[in-house]
Amino acid sequence: MWKTSDKLPRSLHRIPWKKMEKTEKILSLSVGRCVFSLFQDKITSNVCLPCIGKIFYNFFFRQYKAKLLQNTPVVNVDHIMDEKIPFLPQKVNIYLGFIAFWIRTAGFLLKTGIKKEAADLVASIGKLYAFAAEVYMKYMSTTKRPRYLKTLRFILIHALDPHLMCIPSLHVMVVMLTYKRFAISTPGFESQKSELRDGALSITESVLYVKQHSVNCVAAAFYALSRFDEALFPPWEIEALTACLFTDGTIPEPDAVLIREYILTLYRKFINESRIPPSEDQLWEKPLLNFLASFRINRRGHRSYQRKEMESSSTNELSTPSVV
């Protein structure tokens, strides 16, 4: 797994801007040059502005609107399994690299001459935000995150992110979709495929290490991906990706096994619920909405699992992972 550094390569670490070779690194590209090229090219420029519009509307506008008007139920989705994952603030650079991750990938595709696939990737990112918003517009979700303000990056996260869109995790969805779309678009380029796969797994882990998400959010993101593109993300692919999480020894292996098993258990629960013969009004997001609706309302009007219920079931949960 890509663990040689706790930082994604910065845009200052540039390689010559030329036709890419099969040994060159995607995550070393200049983000600025990638953006410039995507807007300059006739094919990709047509999808860039619509993508940006969908991102800002479905992520920023909806989230700030919910925070200001308080007209959308907010659910706390923490799970006791999250306590087995340490808070590692040094992972914040990986966490914040998810936007550059897909921009660099699209830029790489463009410069290798695979322009249609580059445009398709950019368009699919915008569609993904709109797809996830089908949950957010009905239920917002959050987690308890440490008030860690020792670095500028964490100050900006706490200042600018209302932290109300946890289920499903867009961080996880964006990087996994980017990796898979690249993998099917590029014959050869095995080095870059491995680079993106490891990078996507690292970013997925980072959302839990910096406590911006819960294990529930990862399972929900995997389910949403399977419904967004069933051909790219069949259950066996999700199981293979989950098996690669937390394998570097940062978390003791017995705990890592429990975390992976819990994520898969919840993912399978969502999949099984979605296969129930649908009624006319049954939507893909119904299993996630049912899950969020199962949380109890606390004094602030937010929903959450009661601590006593979590503690009373923790022994069984940690020995045989189950869905609360």
C-alpha positions in Angstrom: 0.0 0.0 0.0 1.1 3.6 -0.7 2.5 4.4 2.7 5.9 5.9 2.0 4.8 9.3 3.2 2.0 10.9 5.2 1.7 13.6 2.5 0.3 13.4 -0.9 2.8 14.8 -3.4 2.4 18.6 -3.5 1.9 20.5 -6.7 5.4 21.9 -6.3 6.8 18.5 -6.9 6.4 18.7 -10.7 7.5 16.6 -13.6 8.1 18.0 -17.1 4.7 18.7 -18.7 5.0 16.4 -21.7 3.3 13.4 -23.1 3.1 11.0 -20.2 5.1 7.8 -20.1 3.9 4.6 -18.5 6.4 5.0 -15.7 5.5 8.5 -14.6 3.5 9.3 -11.4 0.0 10.8 -11.6 0.1 12.1 -8.1 3.2 14.2 -8.9 1.5 16.3 -11.5 0.8 20.0 -11.0 -2.8 20.5 -10.1 -2.8 24.0 -11.5 -1.5 22.8 -14.9 -4.1 20.0 -14.9 -6.9 22.4 -14.3 -5.6 24.8 -17.0 -5.3 22.0 -19.5 -8.8 20.6 -18.7 -10.4 24.0 -19.3 -8.3 24.6 -22.5 -9.2 21.4 -24.2 -12.3 21.5 -26.4 -13.6 18.1 -25.2 -13.0 18.4 -21.5 -13.8 22.1 -21.2 -17.5 21.3 -22.0 -17.9 19.3 -18.8 -15.7 21.3 -16.4 -18.2 24.1 -15.5 -21.2 21.7 -15.1 -19.0 19.6 -12.8 -18.0 22.5 -10.7 -21.6 23.7 -10.5 -22.9 20.3 -9.3 -20.1 20.2 -6.7 -20.8 23.6 -5.3 -24.6 23.2 -5.3 -24.8 19.7 -3.9 -22.0 20.0 -1.4 -21.5 23.6 -0.3 -24.9 25.2 -0.9 -27.0 22.3 0.5 -24.8 22.0 3.5 -24.7 25.7 4.5 -28.4 25.9 3.8 -29.1 23.1 6.2 -26.8 24.7 8.8 -28.4 28.1 8.6 -32.1 27.1 8.2 -31.9 23.9 10.3 -34.7 22.4 8.3 -33.1 19.0 7.6 -32.7 16.3 10.3 -29.1 15.8 11.4 -27.9 12.4 12.4 -24.8 11.5 14.5 -23.4 8.3 13.0 -20.6 7.5 15.3 -20.1 3.8 16.1 -18.2 2.2 18.9 -15.9 0.5 16.4 -14.5 4.0 15.6 -12.8 3.9 19.0 -10.4 1.3 17.7 -9.1 3.7 15.2 -6.5 6.2 16.6 -6.7 9.9 15.9 -3.7 10.7 13.7 -3.6 14.4 12.8 -0.6 13.8 10.5 -2.9 12.1 8.1 -4.7 15.4 7.3 -2.6 16.0 4.2 -3.7 12.7 2.7 -7.3 13.5 3.7 -7.2 16.9 2.0 -5.7 15.4 -1.2 -8.9 13.9 -2.5 -9.8 16.8 -4.8 -6.3 16.9 -6.3 -6.5 13.1 -6.7 -9.2 13.2 -9.3 -8.0 16.4 -11.0 -4.5 15.0 -11.5 -6.0 11.8 -12.8 -8.1 13.6 -15.4 -5.1 15.7 -16.4 -3.0 12.6 -16.9 -5.7 11.0 -19.1 -5.9 14.2 -21.1 -2.2 14.5 -21.7 -1.9 10.9 -22.7 -4.5 11.6 -25.5 -7.3 9.7 -23.8 -9.5 12.8 -24.0 -13.0 11.2 -24.0 -12.2 9.2 -20.9 -10.8 12.4 -19.2 -14.1 14.2 -20.0 -16.1 11.2 -18.8 -14.2 11.2 -15.5 -14.8 14.9 -14.8 -18.5 14.5 -15.7 -18.9 11.4 -13.5 -17.5 13.4 -10.5 -20.2 16.0 -10.9 -22.9 13.3 -11.3 -21.5 11.6 -8.1 -22.1 14.7 -6.0 -25.7 15.0 -7.3 -26.2 11.3 -6.7 -25.0 11.4 -3.0 -27.2 14.5 -2.5 -30.2 12.3 -2.9 -29.4 11.2 0.7 -28.2 14.6 2.0 -31.4 16.5 1.0 -33.4 14.2 3.3 -30.9 13.5 6.1 -27.7 15.3 7.1 -25.2 13.3 9.1 -22.2 14.1 11.3 -19.7 12.6 13.7 -17.9 13.7 16.8 -14.5 15.0 15.8 -11.7 16.2 18.1 -11.4 20.0 18.4 -7.8 19.8 17.2 -6.7 23.3 16.1 -2.9 23.0 16.2 -2.3 23.3 12.4 -3.7 25.6 9.8 -5.2 22.7 7.9 -7.3 21.6 10.8 -8.3 25.3 11.6 -9.5 25.6 8.0 -11.4 22.3 8.2 -13.2 23.3 11.4 -13.9 26.8 10.0 -15.1 26.0 6.5 -16.6 22.5 6.8 -20.0 22.4 8.5 -19.4 18.6 8.7 -23.0 17.6 7.9 -22.5 15.2 5.0 -21.0 12.0 6.4 -23.2 9.3 5.0 -22.3 8.5 2.3 -18.7 9.7 2.4 -17.9 11.6 -0.8 -14.2 11.4 0.0 -14.4 7.6 -0.3 -16.7 7.7 -3.3 -14.7 10.2 -5.3 -11.3 8.5 -4.9 -12.6 5.0 -5.5 -14.6 6.1 -8.6 -11.5 7.9 -9.9 -9.3 4.8 -9.5 -11.8 2.4 -11.1 -12.6 4.7 -14.1 -8.9 5.1 -14.8 -8.3 1.3 -14.5 -10.9 0.5 -17.1 -9.9 3.4 -19.4 -6.2 2.7 -19.8 -4.8 -0.5 -21.2 -1.4 -0.9 -19.7 -0.3 1.8 -17.3 -0.1 -0.8 -14.5 2.2 1.4 -12.4 -0.3 4.2 -12.4 -3.2 1.9 -11.7 -1.4 0.6 -8.6 -0.5 4.1 -7.6 -4.1 5.2 -7.7 -5.4 2.1 -6.0 -3.0 2.6 -3.1 -3.8 6.3 -3.0 -7.5 5.7 -2.9 -7.1 3.2 -0.1 -4.9 5.6 1.8 -7.4 8.5 1.5 -10.2 6.1 2.6 -8.3 5.2 5.7 -7.4 8.9 6.4 -11.1 9.9 6.7 -11.2 7.6 9.8 -7.8 8.6 11.1 -8.6 12.3 11.2 -12.1 11.5 12.6 -14.0 13.2 9.9 -16.0 10.0 9.3 -17.2 6.8 11.0 -16.9 3.2 9.8 -20.6 3.6 9.0 -19.8 6.3 6.5 -17.3 4.0 4.6 -19.8 1.1 4.4 -22.5 3.6 3.1 -20.1 5.0 0.5 -19.3 1.5 -0.8 -23.0 0.7 -1.0 -23.6 4.0 -2.9 -20.8 3.2 -5.3 -22.4 -0.2 -6.0 -25.7 1.6 -6.9 -24.0 4.4 -8.8 -22.2 2.1 -11.1 -23.0 -1.6 -10.6 -20.6 -2.7 -13.3 -17.6 -0.9 -11.8 -18.4 -1.8 -8.2 -20.0 -5.3 -7.9 -20.0 -6.8 -4.4 -16.8 -8.8 -5.0 -14.9 -5.7 -5.9 -16.0 -3.9 -2.7 -15.0 -7.0 -0.7 -11.5 -7.0 -2.4 -11.0 -3.3 -1.7 -12.2 -3.6 2.0 -9.7 -6.5 2.5 -6.9 -4.0 1.7 -7.8 -1.5 4.4 -5.7 -1.1 7.5 -3.1 -3.7 6.6 0.0 -1.7 7.4 0.2 -2.4 11.1 -1.0 1.1 12.3 -4.0 -0.7 13.9 -3.4 -4.0 15.6 -4.5 -6.8 13.2 -7.2 -8.2 15.4 -8.8 -4.8 15.6 -8.3 -4.2 11.8 -10.1 -7.5 11.1 -13.0 -6.5 13.2 -13.2 -3.1 11.4 -13.1 -4.6 8.0 -15.7 -7.2 8.9 -18.0 -4.6 10.3 -17.8 -2.5 7.2 -18.6 -5.5 5.0 -21.4 -6.6 7.3 -23.1 -3.2 7.0 -22.4 -3.0 3.2 -24.1 -6.4 2.7 -27.0 -5.3 4.8 -27.6 -2.3 2.6 -27.2 -4.4 -0.5 -29.7 -7.0 0.7 -32.2 -4.4 1.6 -32.0 -2.8 -1.8 -32.7 -6.2 -3.4 -36.1 -6.5 -1.7 -38.8 -6.3 -4.5 -39.2 -2.6 -4.8 -42.5 -0.7 -4.7 -43.2 2.1 -7.0 -41.6 4.7 -4.7 -38.5 2.6 -3.7 -35.3 4.4 -4.4 -31.6 3.4 -4.3 -31.0 5.5 -1.2 -33.9 3.9 0.8 -31.5 1.5 2.8 -29.4 4.5 3.8 -32.4 6.6 4.8 -33.8 3.7 6.8 -30.4 3.4 8.5 -30.3 7.1 9.4 -33.9 7.1 10.5 -33.1 4.3 13.0 -31.1 6.7 15.2 -32.7 8.2 18.3 -33.3 11.9 18.7 -31.2 13.5 21.4 -31.8 16.7 23.3 -30.5 18.9 20.6 -32.9 17.4 18.1 -30.1 15.4 16.5 -30.3 11.7 16.1 -27.7 9.4 17.6 -27.1 6.0 19.1 -27.6 6.0 22.8 -24.2 5.4 24.6 -25.7 2.8 26.9 -27.0 0.8 24.0 -23.6 0.9 22.4 -21.8 -0.1 25.5 -24.2 -2.9 26.3 -23.8 -4.5 22.9 -20.1 -3.8 22.5 -18.9 -7.2 23.7 -20.9 -9.1 21.1 -20.2 -6.4 18.5 -16.5 -6.6 18.8 -16.4 -10.4 18.8 -18.9 -10.9 16.0 -19.4 -7.6 14.1 -23.0 -6.8 13.6 -25.1 -3.9 12.5 -26.6 -1.8 15.3 
